[in-house]
Amino acid sequence: MPYQLNYDEFPACMREFANYKRAIQGCSAKTVEEYMTDLRTFARYLVVVENGLELTYETLTSAGIKDLTLDFFGKVKPSQITEYLSYSMDGRGNNENTRSRKLSSIKSFYKYFVNKIHKLEVNPAIDIETPKKRKALPKHLSLEESVSLLSAVSEDTMNPHRKRDFCIITLFLNCGMRLSELCGIDTNHIDRDYSSMRVIGKGNKERLIYLNDACREAILAYLPDRQRMIAEKPGADRKALFLSRLGSRISNKTVQWIVKKYLGAAGLEIKGYSTHKLRHTAATLMYQTGEVDIRVLKDILGHEQLTTTQIYTHVSDKSMKSAMDKNPLSNIMPKSNTAEEINNDEND
């Protein structure tokens, strides 16, 4: 399995859990790494506390967990998990979303050993409530800011990869795809007339994205550059749509750097935008300006639940004002006073 983590440092039960998530549940390597990173921190915390050591960065990172057995985790109490989450908040500054993810990883680990293969009898995390998340509206670029961002790429004539970068940002802003989905696009994922493409989303789930004229033209403009790069780089990745300057599949970090670069060129970096904010931008513009039905938007974005998509119904003051104006009672006004009545009132 192509993990970046050194799995030799993990206990056997965690490696077994990782294999289950990857091979049976079809989770991506990146997702499995996130699970394992969370579980590693939790295990290190338990070791440090059990040994009566002070919780510091040094004691946590140096705590050995390789020899921990499943029996060790079977003795964990619910109170230890809640104390760990409390430490995550107070000692590590983890916000609600991060603590929720860590608890989810712990619950998933125990669920596997209790419910799936029955090696443990009790799941100590099962009744622990998920930390309440603050409901924040998604940040997004306005239409004008989106145009400025694309213009910043177009005007960067000194960049030999300008057409690639323009295509990347065009797909983000028009299709609302995730970073991993964009980097994972292969040329054979696009149909022959460039009207649609397949992307692999969360949970290794495939969905179809339809390409509008902007996306189609951006891809066609970039493909000759891609072919030249393949010809110049003998070991180039012939499957990947987007290639790095070395000819390999473009990485998440490279795409993040590209987006950050042009956000800065457009004067937008200070607002804290990112690749994921471009996904929010596509969704918001489709919902607000394109008047896309929320159920259609759910399928475009690849959301499992409609409730996830519904956040985009709350981001537009313009939409709310329009809804208020369309109320059938909005044209019933109080009877206006005449000028004579107003003058009489002032003279009384």
N, C-alpha and C positions, 0 to 999 in steps of 0.2 A: 504494500500500500504506500502511495507516494506522500507520506507525512513529512513535515519539516521538523516536528518534535522528535526528540530522541526517546522512542518508546521503550528502550531498554531500561530507562529510569523509572518506569511505571510498574506498579504491582500487576501480577498476572490477571487478577479479576478486572482491572481497568482495561487491560489489553483485550480481554475477552469481550467486554462491553463495546469497545471501539470496533472490533471486528463485526459485532452484531449490527451496530448502527450503519456501518459502511456496506457490508455484504448483504444483509437481509433487508434493512430499511432503506437502503439506497441513498443514504446521506452523502453529500459531497465530502471530499477530503478536508476542505476548509471548515465545514460544519462540524465534522468529527473532531478536528483540532480544537474548535471552540469548546465543545463538550469536555474534552480532556484537559484543557487548560483550566477550566473552572473546577473540575474535580481534583486536579493536582493542587490547586490553592487550598481547597477544602481539606484535603488529606494532610497537607503540610501544617495547616492550622491545628488540626486534631493532634498531630505529633508534638508540636510545640507546646500546646496546652497540657497534654498528658505528661510531658517531661518537666512541667513547671517553669518553663523559660519565658522570658519577656517577649511579647509579640513585637518584633521589629522586622524591618526589611531583610536584615542579615540572617536572623534566625529562621524566617520563613523560607527564603531562597536556598538555605543550606540544609533544611530538614530533609532527611532521606525517607522516601516512601516505598522504595522498590520491594522491600521485604514485608510490607503490610499484607495481611491475609484477608480473605472475605469475612472471616470470623471477627476480625477487628472492626470492620464496618457494620457487622451485624449487632455489635454492642453499642452503637451510637444511639443516643437518646434524642428525642425531639428538642429538648432544651438546649442541647449542644448545637443543633442546627440553627435555632433562633439566636443563640449567642454568637455564632459565626456570622450570621447576617447583620447583627448589631455591630460587630467588629468591622464588617465590610463597610458599613455606613460611617461609623465614627472614626475608625482607625485608618481606613483607606479612601474615604470620601466617595464611595460608590453611590451613584444616584439610584432612583427607583427602578429604572430600566435595567441597570446592571445587576442589581440585587435580584430582580425578578428572573433574569436569565440564569444567574448562579443557582437559584433555588430550583429552577426548571431542570437544570443539568443534574442536580442531586436527586430530584424526584425521578427523573428518567433512569438514572443508574439503579436506584432501588426498585423501581417498577420492573426492570429487566430481571433482576435476581429474585424478586418475590413473586411476580405474576407470570413471567415468561418461562423461567427454567426452575423455579421453586427451590433455589438453593438457600434462600433466606425466608424466614417466616413472617417477619414484621418489617413494614416500611415506615421508618420513623418520620419521614417527611410528608406522608400522605395527607395529614390534616393541617399542615402549616399553610396559612393563607399567603397568597402571593402579595408582595408589597404593592400598595395602591399606587398606581402610576398617575403622574400629573398629566392631564390632558392638554397637551400643547398643540397649537395649530401648526401644520407643516409650513416651513419656510419655502418660498418659491420666488422665482424671478417674474417680474411683470412682462407683458408683451414687449414693451419698449426695451427693457433690459435684455431680453432674449435676443432681440434683433441686434442690439449693441454687441452682445457676445459673439454672434455669428459674424458680424462685421469685423470684429477684432481679428478673427481667424483669417477672413478673406483678405484683409489688408496686410497680413504678415507675409509679404512676398519673398522675404529672405529665408523662409522656412521651407526646406526641401520636402517636408512631409505635410505641407499645408492642406493638401486635398484629403489626406487621410484624417487629419485632425478635424477638418471641417465636417467630414462624413461622420466621425465619432460624435461630435457635439450635435449634429443634425439628428442623428438617431436618438440620442438621449432626449432632446427637446420635443421630438415628434412622436416617439414610440413609448416613452416612459419605461424603458427597460432598466433592469438593475445592472450594476457594474459588472458582476460576474457573468451575467447573461450576454452582455456586449462582448466581453473578452473571449467568451466561449463560442462565438459565431464561426462556423465553417462556411466556406464558399458553397458547399452543396446543401446548406440549409436554406439557400435562397432559390426560389423557383426560377424557371427559365426566362420569364418575362419581367422579372424583378417587381412583382406585384405583392409578394408576401415572403416571409421568412419564418423559420422555426427557431425558437430559442429554448434553452434548457434552464428552467427556473428552480426555485427552492424545492428540495425533496426530489431532485432529478426529474421533475415533471416538465413535460414538453408542451408548449403552446404555440399557436400560430399568431404572428403579428403581420398585419397588412401594411404595406408601404405606400405612402402618398407620393406625390410627384417630387417633393423636396428630397425625400429619402432615396427615391429611385435615381434621381439625377446625381445626387451626392455620391452614391455607390458607383455609378457608371463613370463619373469623373475620376474617382480614385483608382479604379481597377487597372488602368494602364500603368500607373506608378507602381502598383503591387506587382504586376508582371515584370517590370524592369528590375525590381528588387529581387525577385525570385531568380531571374536570369543572372544577376550579379552575385548572388549569394548561393553557392552550391548546396549548402546545408539548410536552406530556407525551408520554413514550414509551408508546405504546399496546400495544406488543408485550411489553415486559419485565414479568416478574412482580413483581420488587422494584424499587421506585422510590425515588429520593432525595427529600429535602425540596423540591428544585427540579422534580421530575417527570421527571428523566432516569433512565436505567438506573443502578441503584446500583453504585458502584465497589468494587473490591477493598479499597481503603484505608478506605472508609466502613464496610464490613462488619468489617474488622479492628478499627476503632475501636469499633464496637458491641460486639463480643465482649470486647475489652479492658475496656470500661466496666463490663460486667456481671460479668466475672470479678472486677474490683475490688470491686464492690458485694457479691459473694458471698464476699469474703475469699480469693479464689483466685489473684489476680494475682501474688502473691509467688512462686508455684510455677512461673512461667515458661510457663504454658499459652498457647495461641494457637488460631487457627482450625483449623490442621492438627492440633493436639492433640485437637480435638473430633472430627475424622475418626478419629483413633486410638481415641478413646473409644468411638465407635459400633462400630468393628470389635471392640474388646476385649470390650465388653459383649455383643455378639451371640455371640461365640465362647465366652466364659466362662459367661454366664448363660443365653443362648438355646440353647446347644449347637448352633450352626450348623456344618454340615459345612464344612471348610476350602475345599473346591472351590466350594461355593456362595458363601462369603465372598469368594473371589477374583473371582467374577463381579459381586457386589454392589459391590465397591470399584473394579472396572475395571482390575484388575492384568493385565499381559500374562503374567507368569510366576507359577506357583504358589509358587516360592521367595520371591517378594516378600511373599506373604500369610503364609507360614509363620512369620514373626516373631511373629505373634499367638499362636502355639502355645506360646511361651516366656514369656509375660508373666504367667502366673497361677500363683502358688505353690499356690493352692487346687486348681487343676486337677492339678498334679503330685502333691499329697498324695492327691487322690482316686484318681489312677491307681495310686499305690503301695498304697492300701488295697484296691483291686480285684484285686490280684495274688492268684491262687488259693492261693498259699502263705502269705498274710498271716495265716492263722488257726492256723498250726502253731507252737505255743509250746514252749519248753523245759519239761520236767516241773518243776512247782513243788514246793519243799520244804515238808513239813508243819511245823507249829509245833514239834512234838516234835523233828524233825531239826534245826531251827534252834537250839533250846535246847541240844541235845547238842553241836552244833558250837561254840557259845559257851562251853560248859563244858570243852571239851577243852584 
